[in-house]
Amino acid sequence: MSIRSRVAGSSRYLSPRVRNDLRRGKRRLDRWRSDRSLRDYLTVPKKGPEDLGLVIAPANSAGQGYRWADAVTAHIGDARAWNYAFRVPSATSYPVGLGVPPEVTAHSSDWAVAFEDRLVAAFSHGMWESGRQPLGVARGESPWTQIERLRQRGVAPAFVAHGSDVRIPSVHAERHEFSPFRDPEVPLTIALERKARATLGALQSFEGPRFVSTPDLLDVVPESAWLPVVPGAEWFSSPQEEVEPRARLRVGHVSSSSMLKRSDAVEEAIAPLVALRAIDYERVSGVAPGDMPSVVAGFDVIIDQFGVGSYGVAACEAMASGRVVVGNVLPSVRDHVRTTTGFDVPIVQATLPTLREVLEELVEQDPDARAARSRAGRDFVRAVHNGELAAAAIADNFLRPRL
């Protein structure tokens, strides 16, 4: 089978943007082979004396595969963990154990065969993210075919969902007043609907633990366990540890996805405060992860998301650095976190209709009260999202499940 036909055979699993990237990558692959060896992308940790070896891949969304692997290695004494992702590490990307270029994963079946052998030799367990092919698309196989073959060769599988990979837009729009998916004709909504339905359909016959990175997804993925996200250590030593008083409240909105976070609606809601110069406001996007701690430290308040009803990495990062976070967190999410951890989620509750009023209250709030909110956020993330609970969830539900 030619490279062209192999890629075409697997294209139904890929977004249009990824397909375009792969077409460009095909033209570059021969140039890569002329000056780089595929061995550069076969570097897998050697099997040691530990009983358990875990690999987490290949999405590494917001660097979480890397952070969870670190957490397992740090907190589970008889386990070692590692991660890889299909991208080239750079100053603008999250840390990763091994970044494999798309040119290789899309077009080199030689790499896929050799890498599979390396994984089988090194790991007993695999946590596969977002319904993506753990061995790339060069052989035209579905993710589940590859995961099942790895299982048969001795790598026990688990599934990890990050959000849009399983959240069905039409269902979410029916259940949530402020859902970002109310218009079913938006191209992104159409693509996410197709992807989520395909992934959830495949999960019906998947035999293995299921994990979700945010508590709202527990109602989406049957029989799943919450795997708390983990900010990097750099967030716990922010350049500005305490929030200092300013003439005007500095408000930031970290928007990795303006649609999902309802960024335009957020800015419409707070426009009167900006016009009256009651607050200083800035939307933050496209900043390299390594630069984000210093950027976020320049704000007093971070507005999170108002679309999906939960909280994730960005909110945890902001709380870890001592910022007051405002967002729309569903009661079911707050209840689950409280029941599971004993902590209340310290995100200031608001909806799009109440956001202006909530910010006005923060403007008028005593600085000591805002400082108390800041400390509550740091304490929460250091207790719930420091990696210990994530490692325990992986151990209890996958590596050594309770009898």
C-alpha positions as CSV (number, residue, x, y, z in Angstrom):
1,M,0.0,0.0,0.0
2,S,1.4,3.4,-0.9
3,I,1.8,6.3,1.5
4,R,-0.9,8.2,-0.3
5,S,-3.5,5.4,0.1
6,R,-2.5,4.7,3.7
7,V,-3.1,8.2,4.7
8,A,-6.3,8.5,2.7
9,G,-7.6,5.3,4.4
10,S,-7.2,6.9,7.8
11,S,-8.3,10.4,7.1
12,R,-11.8,9.9,8.5
13,Y,-10.3,10.0,11.9
14,L,-8.6,13.4,11.4
15,S,-9.8,17.0,11.3
16,P,-9.4,19.1,8.1
17,R,-6.7,21.1,9.8
18,V,-4.7,18.0,10.6
19,R,-5.2,16.5,7.1
20,N,-3.8,19.7,5.6
21,D,-0.8,19.5,8.0
22,L,-0.2,15.9,6.9
23,R,-0.3,16.8,3.2
24,R,2.4,19.4,3.8
25,G,4.3,16.9,6.0
26,K,4.3,14.2,3.3
27,R,6.3,16.6,1.1
28,R,8.8,17.2,3.9
29,L,9.3,13.6,5.0
30,D,12.0,12.7,2.5
31,R,14.0,15.8,3.5
32,W,13.8,14.8,7.1
33,R,15.0,11.3,6.3
34,S,18.0,12.8,4.5
35,D,19.4,14.4,7.6
36,R,17.7,12.8,10.6
37,S,17.3,9.3,11.7
38,L,13.9,7.8,12.7
39,R,15.8,6.5,15.7
40,D,15.6,10.0,17.1
41,Y,11.9,9.3,17.6
42,L,12.2,5.8,19.1
43,T,13.7,6.8,22.4
44,V,11.6,5.0,25.0
45,P,12.8,4.5,28.6
46,K,14.3,1.2,29.2
47,K,12.5,-1.3,31.4
48,G,13.7,-1.2,34.9
49,P,13.2,-3.4,38.0
50,E,9.9,-1.7,38.8
51,D,6.7,-3.8,38.7
52,L,4.6,-1.2,36.8
53,G,5.4,0.9,33.8
54,L,2.9,3.4,32.5
55,V,2.8,5.4,29.3
56,I,0.3,8.3,28.8
57,A,-0.1,9.5,25.2
58,P,-0.5,10.9,22.6
59,A,-2.4,14.2,23.0
60,N,-0.7,15.8,26.0
61,S,-3.4,18.4,26.1
62,A,-2.3,21.4,28.1
63,G,0.8,19.3,29.1
64,Q,-1.4,17.0,31.3
65,G,0.0,13.7,30.0
66,Y,3.5,14.9,31.0
67,R,2.2,16.2,34.4
68,W,0.3,13.1,35.2
69,A,3.3,10.9,34.3
70,D,5.4,13.0,36.7
71,A,2.8,12.6,39.4
72,V,2.7,8.8,39.1
73,T,6.5,8.6,39.3
74,A,6.6,11.0,42.2
75,H,3.8,9.5,44.3
76,I,3.6,5.8,43.5
77,G,6.6,4.0,44.7
78,D,6.5,0.9,42.6
79,A,5.6,2.7,39.3
80,R,7.4,4.7,36.7
81,A,5.6,6.7,34.1
82,W,6.4,8.5,30.8
83,N,4.6,10.3,28.1
84,Y,4.9,11.2,24.4
85,A,2.9,13.3,22.0
86,F,2.8,13.8,18.2
87,R,4.4,17.3,18.0
88,V,7.8,18.8,18.1
89,P,8.6,20.4,21.5
90,S,9.4,24.1,21.2
91,A,9.3,27.3,23.3
92,T,5.6,27.6,22.5
93,S,4.5,24.1,23.5
94,Y,3.9,22.3,26.7
95,P,6.6,20.0,28.1
96,V,6.5,16.4,26.8
97,G,8.6,13.3,27.4
98,L,9.0,12.7,23.7
99,G,7.7,14.8,20.8
100,V,7.3,12.9,17.6
101,P,6.8,15.1,14.5
102,P,3.6,14.7,12.5
103,E,5.8,14.0,9.4
104,V,6.9,10.8,11.0
105,T,3.6,9.6,12.6
106,A,1.6,10.3,9.5
107,H,3.9,8.8,6.9
108,S,6.3,6.3,8.3
109,S,4.9,2.8,8.9
110,D,8.5,1.7,9.7
111,W,8.5,4.1,12.7
112,A,5.0,2.8,13.8
113,V,6.2,-0.8,13.8
114,A,9.4,-0.1,15.6
115,F,7.8,2.2,18.1
116,E,5.1,-0.4,18.9
117,D,7.8,-2.9,19.7
118,R,9.5,-0.4,22.0
119,L,6.3,0.4,23.9
120,V,5.5,-3.3,24.4
121,A,9.0,-4.0,25.7
122,A,8.9,-1.0,28.1
123,F,5.4,-0.7,29.5
124,S,2.7,-2.8,31.2
125,H,0.0,-0.1,31.1
126,G,-1.1,2.6,28.7
127,M,-3.4,5.5,29.2
128,W,-4.6,6.6,25.7
129,E,-5.9,10.1,25.4
130,S,-8.9,11.5,23.4
131,G,-9.4,8.5,21.1
132,R,-6.3,9.3,19.1
133,Q,-4.1,6.7,17.4
134,P,-1.2,5.9,19.8
135,L,0.9,4.7,16.9
136,G,0.1,7.4,14.3
137,V,-1.9,7.1,11.1
138,A,0.6,5.7,8.6
139,R,-0.9,2.2,8.7
140,G,-4.5,3.4,8.2
141,E,-5.7,1.9,11.5
142,S,-8.3,3.2,13.9
143,P,-7.2,4.1,17.4
144,W,-9.1,1.2,18.8
145,T,-7.5,-1.3,16.6
146,Q,-4.1,-0.1,17.7
147,I,-5.1,-0.1,21.4
148,E,-6.5,-3.6,21.2
149,R,-3.4,-4.9,19.6
150,L,-1.2,-3.3,22.3
151,R,-3.5,-4.9,24.9
152,Q,-3.0,-8.3,23.2
153,R,0.8,-7.8,23.4
154,G,0.7,-7.0,27.1
155,V,-0.1,-3.3,27.5
156,A,-3.2,-3.0,29.5
157,P,-5.3,0.0,28.3
158,A,-7.2,2.9,29.9
159,F,-8.9,5.8,28.2
160,V,-8.5,9.5,29.1
161,A,-11.0,12.2,28.0
162,H,-10.1,15.9,28.1
163,G,-13.4,17.5,27.2
164,S,-14.3,18.2,23.6
165,D,-13.2,14.7,22.6
166,V,-16.3,13.3,24.3
167,R,-18.7,16.3,25.0
168,I,-21.5,16.0,22.4
169,P,-22.4,19.6,21.5
170,S,-26.1,18.9,20.7
171,V,-26.6,17.2,24.1
172,H,-24.7,19.9,25.9
173,A,-26.8,22.6,24.3
174,E,-30.0,20.9,25.5
175,R,-28.8,20.7,29.1
176,H,-27.0,23.9,29.7
177,E,-28.3,27.4,29.4
178,F,-25.0,29.0,28.4
179,S,-23.7,26.3,26.2
180,P,-21.4,27.5,23.4
181,F,-23.0,25.0,21.1
182,R,-26.4,26.6,20.6
183,D,-25.8,27.2,16.9
184,P,-25.5,23.7,15.3
185,E,-24.3,25.1,12.0
186,V,-21.0,26.4,13.3
187,P,-18.2,24.4,11.6
188,L,-16.4,23.7,14.9
189,T,-19.6,22.5,16.5
190,I,-20.3,20.1,13.6
191,A,-16.7,18.7,13.8
192,L,-16.9,18.2,17.6
193,E,-20.3,16.6,17.3
194,R,-18.9,14.0,14.9
195,K,-15.8,13.4,16.9
196,A,-17.5,13.0,20.2
197,R,-20.2,10.7,19.0
198,A,-17.6,8.5,17.3
199,T,-15.5,8.3,20.5
200,L,-18.4,7.6,22.8
201,G,-19.7,5.0,20.4
202,A,-16.3,3.2,20.4
203,L,-16.1,3.4,24.2
204,Q,-19.3,1.3,24.5
205,S,-17.2,-1.8,23.6
206,F,-13.9,-0.6,25.3
207,E,-12.8,-2.9,28.1
208,G,-10.7,-0.8,30.5
209,P,-10.9,2.0,33.0
210,R,-12.0,5.4,31.8
211,F,-10.8,8.7,33.2
212,V,-11.9,12.3,32.7
213,S,-9.9,15.4,33.4
214,T,-12.8,17.6,34.7
215,P,-15.7,16.5,36.9
216,D,-18.5,17.7,34.5
217,L,-17.4,14.8,32.2
218,L,-18.3,12.2,34.7
219,D,-21.9,12.5,33.4
220,V,-20.7,12.2,29.8
221,V,-18.4,9.1,30.0
222,P,-20.1,6.2,31.8
223,E,-18.2,4.5,34.7
224,S,-15.4,7.0,34.6
225,A,-13.1,8.4,37.3
226,W,-12.0,12.0,37.8
227,L,-8.3,12.5,37.1
228,P,-7.6,16.0,38.5
229,V,-5.5,18.3,36.3
230,V,-2.0,19.3,37.5
231,P,-0.4,22.8,36.9
232,G,3.3,22.9,36.5
233,A,5.5,23.6,39.5
234,E,6.3,27.1,38.1
235,W,2.8,28.2,38.9
236,F,3.3,27.6,42.6
237,S,6.1,30.1,42.7
238,S,4.5,33.0,40.9
239,P,6.7,36.1,40.4
240,Q,4.0,38.0,42.3
241,E,3.0,35.9,45.3
242,E,0.5,38.3,46.8
243,V,-2.0,40.5,45.0
244,E,-1.0,44.1,45.5
245,P,-3.5,46.9,45.7
246,R,-3.9,48.9,42.4
247,A,-5.7,52.1,41.4
248,R,-8.1,49.9,39.3
249,L,-8.7,46.2,39.4
250,R,-6.8,44.5,36.6
251,V,-8.9,41.8,35.0
252,G,-7.6,39.3,32.5
253,H,-9.4,36.6,30.5
254,V,-7.2,33.7,29.4
255,S,-8.9,32.4,26.2
256,S,-7.4,29.3,24.6
257,S,-10.8,28.8,22.8
258,S,-12.9,31.9,22.5
259,M,-15.9,29.8,21.4
260,L,-15.8,27.3,24.3
261,K,-15.1,30.0,26.9
262,R,-17.7,32.3,25.5
263,S,-15.1,35.1,25.3
264,D,-17.1,37.4,23.0
265,A,-20.1,37.2,25.4
266,V,-17.8,37.8,28.4
267,E,-16.5,41.0,26.8
268,E,-20.0,42.1,25.9
269,A,-21.1,41.6,29.5
270,I,-18.2,43.7,31.0
271,A,-18.0,46.3,28.3
272,P,-19.8,49.0,30.5
273,L,-17.2,48.5,33.2
274,V,-14.4,48.9,30.7
275,A,-16.0,52.0,29.2
276,L,-16.4,53.6,32.6
277,R,-12.7,52.7,33.4
278,A,-13.9,50.8,36.5
279,I,-11.5,48.0,35.6
280,D,-8.5,47.5,33.3
281,Y,-9.2,44.6,31.1
282,E,-7.2,42.4,28.7
283,R,-7.8,39.2,26.8
284,V,-4.8,36.8,26.8
285,S,-4.2,34.3,24.1
286,G,-1.4,32.9,22.0
287,V,1.2,33.3,24.8
288,A,3.8,30.6,25.2
289,P,3.2,28.4,28.3
290,G,6.5,29.3,29.8
291,D,5.6,33.0,29.7
292,M,2.1,32.6,31.1
293,P,2.9,32.7,34.9
294,S,4.4,36.2,34.6
295,V,1.6,37.3,32.4
296,V,-1.1,36.0,34.7
297,A,0.7,37.5,37.7
298,G,0.0,41.0,36.2
299,F,-3.7,40.7,37.0
300,D,-5.8,40.8,40.1
301,V,-8.7,38.8,38.7
302,I,-8.8,36.1,36.0
303,I,-12.1,35.5,34.2
304,D,-12.3,31.8,33.3
305,Q,-15.0,30.1,31.2
306,F,-18.7,30.6,30.8
307,G,-19.6,27.9,28.3
308,V,-19.0,24.3,29.5
309,G,-19.8,24.8,33.2
310,S,-16.6,23.4,34.7
311,Y,-13.0,24.4,35.4
312,G,-9.7,23.2,34.1
313,V,-6.0,23.8,33.7
314,A,-6.1,27.6,33.1
315,A,-8.3,28.2,36.2
316,C,-6.0,26.0,38.4
317,E,-2.9,27.8,37.1
318,A,-4.4,31.2,37.9
319,M,-5.4,30.1,41.4
320,A,-2.0,28.5,42.1
321,S,-0.4,31.9,41.3
322,G,-2.7,33.7,43.7
323,R,-5.2,35.3,41.3
324,V,-8.9,35.5,42.1
325,V,-10.8,33.4,39.5
326,V,-14.3,34.1,38.3
327,G,-16.3,31.6,36.3
328,N,-19.4,29.5,35.8
329,V,-19.0,26.2,37.6
330,L,-22.0,23.9,37.7
331,P,-23.4,22.9,41.1
332,S,-22.8,19.2,40.2
333,V,-19.1,20.0,39.7
334,R,-18.8,21.8,43.0
335,D,-20.6,19.0,44.8
336,H,-18.4,16.3,43.4
337,V,-15.2,18.1,44.3
338,R,-16.5,18.8,47.8
339,T,-17.6,15.2,48.3
340,T,-14.4,13.8,46.9
341,T,-11.8,16.1,48.4
342,G,-13.5,17.9,51.3
343,F,-12.7,21.3,49.6
344,D,-15.0,23.8,48.1
345,V,-14.0,25.1,44.7
346,P,-13.0,28.7,45.4
347,I,-13.9,30.1,42.0
348,V,-16.2,33.0,42.4
349,Q,-19.5,32.0,40.8
350,A,-21.0,34.1,38.0
351,T,-23.0,33.6,34.8
352,L,-23.0,35.8,31.8
353,P,-26.0,37.9,33.1
354,T,-24.4,38.3,36.5
355,L,-20.7,38.7,35.5
356,R,-20.8,42.5,35.5
357,E,-22.4,42.6,39.0
358,V,-19.9,40.1,40.4
359,L,-17.0,42.2,39.1
360,E,-18.5,45.4,40.5
361,E,-18.6,43.6,43.9
362,L,-14.9,42.6,43.6
363,V,-14.0,46.2,42.7
364,E,-15.7,47.4,45.9
365,Q,-14.4,44.6,48.0
366,D,-12.0,45.2,50.8
367,P,-8.4,44.4,49.7
368,D,-8.1,42.0,52.7
369,A,-11.1,40.1,51.6
370,R,-9.7,39.7,48.1
371,A,-6.4,38.6,49.6
372,A,-8.3,35.9,51.5
373,R,-9.9,34.7,48.3
374,S,-6.4,34.6,46.7
375,R,-5.1,32.4,49.6
376,A,-8.1,30.1,49.3
377,G,-7.4,29.5,45.7
378,R,-3.7,28.7,46.3
379,D,-4.6,26.4,49.2
380,F,-7.2,24.6,47.1
381,V,-4.9,23.9,44.1
382,R,-2.0,22.9,46.4
383,A,-4.3,20.4,48.1
384,V,-6.4,19.1,45.2
385,H,-4.3,19.6,42.0
386,N,-0.7,19.0,43.2
387,G,-0.6,15.6,41.6
388,E,-1.2,13.4,44.6
389,L,-4.9,12.9,44.0
390,A,-4.2,12.4,40.3
391,A,-1.6,9.7,41.0
392,A,-4.0,8.0,43.5
393,A,-6.8,8.0,41.0
394,I,-4.5,6.2,38.4
395,A,-3.3,3.8,41.0
396,D,-6.7,2.9,42.5
397,N,-8.6,2.6,39.2
398,F,-5.9,1.2,36.9
399,L,-2.5,0.3,38.1
400,R,-3.6,-1.6,41.2
401,P,-7.4,-1.4,41.5
402,R,-9.0,-2.1,44.8
403,L,-10.6,-5.5,45.3
